[in-house]
C-alpha cells in the first residue's frame, strides 16, 4: 500500500515563510505523472495550489504565484512546497496528492498539514 504524509506546517506571522514536505511510503508501482498541492481554507472548498508535472514544469493558482514554489525533493517520492511572504488568506489545511499512472491514473492523498498565518 502507498501512504502519503505531509509535514512542516505550523503557525507563522504575515510575511513569514514555511516549507511543507510530502513523502510517499510504500511501493509506487507506476509512473508519477503529477505531484500537486491543494488546500482547504476556512469556509472554502478544496482548491488547487500548485502542480509539478513529470516533465518538470509547474503551475500555480493566481493567488500564490510568485510566492510559492513546488519542487521535487532529493529523497525518493518527496515533494516540497516552499511558501514565502505568507498572508492570512493562505491559512488552511494543505494536502499533497500524487497521480500515478500504470494501467490508468491513481490518486494518492496525504492527510493534510495545518498552516496558520496570523495578521
C-alpha positions as CSV (number, residue, x, y, z in Angstrom):
1,X,0.0,0.0,0.0
2,X,1.0,3.6,-0.6
3,X,0.8,6.2,2.1
4,X,1.3,9.9,1.8
5,X,2.2,12.2,4.7
6,X,2.7,15.9,4.9
7,X,4.9,17.7,7.4
8,X,6.2,21.2,8.0
9,X,3.0,23.0,8.8
10,X,2.8,25.5,11.6
11,X,1.9,29.0,12.8
12,X,3.7,31.9,11.2
13,X,3.2,35.7,11.1
14,X,2.2,37.5,8.0
15,X,5.2,37.8,5.7
16,X,6.9,34.7,7.1
17,X,7.8,31.5,5.3
18,X,7.2,27.8,5.7
19,X,8.2,24.8,3.7
20,X,5.9,21.9,3.5
21,X,7.1,18.4,2.8
22,X,5.2,15.5,1.4
23,X,6.6,12.0,1.4
24,X,5.1,8.8,0.0
25,X,5.9,5.5,1.5
26,X,5.4,2.0,0.1
27,X,5.9,0.9,-3.4
28,X,4.7,3.3,-6.2
29,X,4.1,0.8,-9.0
30,X,3.9,3.1,-12.0
31,X,4.9,6.5,-13.4
32,X,4.4,9.6,-11.2
33,X,2.7,12.0,-13.6
34,X,1.8,14.9,-11.2
35,X,2.7,15.9,-7.7
36,X,0.3,18.5,-6.5
37,X,-0.6,20.6,-3.5
38,X,-4.2,21.5,-2.5
39,X,-5.5,23.5,0.4
40,X,-8.8,23.9,2.2
41,X,-9.2,27.3,3.6
42,X,-11.7,28.0,6.4
43,X,-15.1,28.3,4.9
44,X,-14.0,27.4,1.4
45,X,-13.8,24.3,-0.7
46,X,-10.7,22.4,-1.6
47,X,-8.5,24.4,-4.1
48,X,-5.6,23.5,-6.2
49,X,-2.5,25.5,-5.2
50,X,0.4,24.1,-7.3
51,X,1.4,21.3,-9.5
52,X,4.6,19.7,-10.6
53,X,4.5,17.7,-13.8
54,X,6.6,14.8,-14.8
55,X,8.4,16.9,-17.4
56,X,9.4,19.4,-14.6
57,X,7.0,22.2,-15.5
58,X,4.9,23.8,-12.8
59,X,1.9,25.9,-12.4
60,X,0.2,27.8,-9.6
61,X,-3.0,29.3,-8.7
62,X,-3.0,33.1,-9.2
63,X,-3.2,33.9,-5.5
64,X,0.2,32.2,-4.7
65,X,2.1,32.9,-7.9
66,X,5.4,34.5,-7.2
67,X,5.3,33.5,-3.6
68,X,5.1,29.7,-3.6
69,X,7.3,27.1,-5.3
70,X,6.7,23.4,-5.7
71,X,9.7,21.1,-6.3
72,X,10.7,17.5,-6.3
73,X,12.7,16.5,-3.2
74,X,16.1,14.7,-3.3
75,X,14.6,11.9,-1.2
76,X,12.6,9.4,-3.1
77,X,8.9,10.1,-3.6
78,X,9.2,13.5,-1.9
79,X,7.8,16.9,-2.9
80,X,8.1,20.3,-1.3
81,X,6.0,23.4,-1.2
82,X,8.1,26.5,-0.3
83,X,5.7,29.2,0.9
84,X,7.1,32.8,1.1
85,X,5.5,36.1,2.0
86,X,2.6,34.3,3.6
87,X,-0.7,36.1,4.0
88,X,-3.6,35.4,6.4
89,X,-5.6,34.1,3.4
90,X,-3.1,31.4,3.0
91,X,-4.3,29.8,6.2
92,X,-5.7,26.4,5.7
93,X,-5.0,22.7,5.6
94,X,-2.6,21.8,2.8
95,X,-2.8,18.4,1.1
96,X,-0.4,16.8,-1.3
97,X,-1.5,14.4,-4.0
98,X,0.4,12.3,-6.3
99,X,-1.1,10.9,-9.5
100,X,0.5,7.7,-10.6
101,X,-0.1,6.0,-13.9
102,X,0.2,2.3,-14.6
103,X,-2.8,0.9,-16.4
104,X,-4.7,4.0,-15.5
105,X,-4.3,7.0,-13.2
106,X,-4.4,6.5,-9.5
107,X,-4.5,9.3,-6.9
108,X,-2.8,9.1,-3.5
109,X,-3.6,11.8,-0.9
110,X,-2.0,12.9,2.3
111,X,-3.9,13.6,5.4
112,X,-3.1,17.3,5.4
113,X,-0.8,19.8,7.2
114,X,-2.2,22.8,9.1
115,X,-0.9,26.2,8.2
116,X,-2.0,29.3,10.2
117,X,-0.9,32.7,9.2
118,X,-1.6,35.4,11.8
119,X,-2.3,39.0,11.0
